Amino acid sequence: MKTPGRWMALALGAVAVFLAGRLLPLGSWLTVFQAWVKGLGPAGMLVYGVLYVAVTLALGPAFLLTLGAGFLYGLWPGLALVWISATTGAALAFLIARSFGRPHVEKLARRSQTFGAIDRAVGAKGWRIVLLLRLNPLVPFVVSNYLYGLTAVTFWPYVLATATGMLPLTVLYSYLGAAGGAALADRRRSLWEWAALALGLIVTIVATVSISRIARRELEKARLAGPRP
């Protein structure tokens, strides 16, 4: 899909989320769940992590839980919780796809020389491609977890590339959630505190966008180069 098509898909997804938020009592559900989890104390983080993994495997909107983790626990605890949970969910989805789908891909690779060459190329440089794709916010996280399991990329390089590549976007969502939580928790902040909060948000967004652009350029170079025989 070309870039305009990706932006259109992203816009449609945003509209769908907006409509769901208007038509369904998602806010009430989230408020009740957050209050319940926070009331559990430290055990609530474990419950939140298990839910995050389950939503990831079910192809649900995991980014909403990333925002919620920052809102509930603050930037750094929320970031750590999401990072571990998302990596775990991505690893499990990969293993599920690898166990059930990979044998069929290998049969196809044996029958087709072209497909076999592409599959070997992904196996050789797969972790680099995974890293670049994880840095691209237009690539859906929960769906791609299963798709990577069908390629020849090996498990641990995939996990390390995933854990590293998803950090910028995870930091952004966690920061947004933490900023929202801070705003609601204390409405008497000084002007300087609000300025620092806004500056941190701007820096995080700029850094995420810059990294995403670099990743897209590198992916385009890899696509143009193509697999080598």
N, C-alpha and C positions, 0 to 999 in steps of 0.2 A: 504494500500500500504506500503511495507517495505521501509526501508531507502534508499537502492540503487535505487528503483523505484522512490522515491521522488526526489532524486538528478538528475535522468535522466529526470524527468518531468521538474525540475527547469532548467536544461541545455537546454532542448528543448524550454522552454519558453524564455530563454535568446537569443537563436538563432533566434526565431521568432521575438523578439523585434529588434535584430540587422538587420535582413533582412528587416523589416518594415522601420527601419531608413535609410537603404540604398536605398530602392525602392520607398519610399514615401517621400515627402518634409516635414517630420515632424518637422525638425529643423526650416524651414522657417515659418511654421504655428505657432510653439511655440514662435518664435521671434516676429512675428506680434502680437500675442495675448498678450505676456508679455509687449510689448511696449504700446499696447492699454490699458491694465489694469493699468500699472504704470502711464499712463497719466491721469487716472481718480482720482488719489489721494486716500484719505481714502475710497472713495466709491468703488475703485477697489478691496479692500480686500473683501468687501461684494459680489461683482460679482464673485471673485475667489472662495469664499466659496460656493456660490450657484452652480457654475460649478463643484466643487469637490463633492458635494452631488449628483448631477445629474450623474456624471461619476461613482460614487460608486453604485448607484442604477442600472445603466446600465451595471454593471459588467465590466467596463472599467479599464485601467491601472492607478489606482489612485496613485501608487507610483511615476509616472512621475510628477504628480501635486505636490506631496510632495517635490520632488527635486526642482521643479520650485518655490515653495513658499519660500524655503530657499534661492534660487538664487535671487529672486526678493526683498524679505523683510528682509533678514538676518536670523540668527539662531532663536532668541527668538520670534520675531513677526511672522516669518514663522511657527515656531513650534506651537505657540498658534493658529494660523489660521487653520493649518492642524488638530490639535488635536480636536478643536471644530467641524470642518466640517466633519471629519471622524467619530466622535462619533455620530453626527446627522444623517449622512448617514447610519451608522450601525443600529441605533435605528429605522429609518424608514423602512429599509429592513426587520428587525425583525418583525415589526408590520404588514407589508404586508404579510409576510409568515405566521405569526400567524393567521391573519384574514382569509386567503384563504386555508391554508394547514393543520393547526393544527386540525380542526375537523375530518379530515380523519385519522390522526395519532391516535387520541383518540379512534376512532371506532376500529382500528386495535389492540390497546392496550386492549380493552375490549374483543376482540375475542381470543387473544393469551396471556396466562398467562406469558410466557417467555418475550415477547415483553413488556407486561405491567409492569413486574418487572424492566426491563431495563429503561423504560420510567420514572418510579417512582424514580429510582436511580439518573437519570440525573436531575430530578426535585429537589431532595433533596440536591445533591452536584453539581448541574449544574454550578453555578458561579465559583467554583474552577476549573472545567474542562475548562470552557470558558477562565479563566485567563491563565491557562497553555497553551492552544492552541493559545491564542493571543501572547504569548511569543515565540512561535515557528514560525520562518520565513518561514518554508516549508508549512504552512497551508495558503491557499489563503484567503486574508482578505475579498474581495468583495463577493466571493461565500459563505463563511462560515456564513456571516451575515444572509442570507436567511435560511441556514440549522439550525441555532440556533432557529429560529422562529418556527420550526417544533417540537422542543423538549419541555419538560415540564418546562424548566428553566423559572423563572419569569422575568418580564421586567426590573425592576430597578436593581436587582443584575446583570443581563446581561449587562446593560449599564455601571455600575460601574466597572465590571470586564473587559469589553472592553476598557473603557477609561484608565484604569490602565495598562492592559496587552500590549497595542499597543505602549506605550510610548517609550520603548527602541529602537524599530525599527524606529519609527517616528523621534526620536532624530538623529539616524544615517543618515537617508535619508535627513533630514533637514540640518544636518551638512555638508553632501556632497554638497548639493545645495549651501549653504552659502559659503563654501570654494571655490567652482567654481566661484561664484559671486565675492568674494573678490579677487581672482586671476586675473579675467578679469578687475576689477575696478582699480586695482593698481598694476602695474608690477614693481614698484620701492621699494618694501618692503625690509626691511633689512633681513640679514641672520637669526637673532634671531626671527623675526616675522614669517618667513617661517618655522623655526624649531618649534615654538609654535603651528602654524597651523597644521603641520604634527603630532606633539605629541598629540594634541587634537583629531585628526582624528583616530590615532592608539588606543588611550584610549577608544574612543567611540566604535570602532569596536570590541576590545577585550571584553569590557563590554557586548556588545550585544551578541556576540558569547557565552560568559560564561553563561549569563542568559538563552539563548536558550538551551544550553546543560542541564542545571538544569531542565528546563521545560520538555525536552524530557525524562529525567530520571524519573521525577515524573509522567508523563503520562504513561510511561511503568509500573511503580508500580501500578498505578490505573487500568491499563488494566489487569495486572496479578491478582490483587485482585478480580476484577469482581464485579458485583452488588450483594449486600447481600439481602437475602430474607426478 
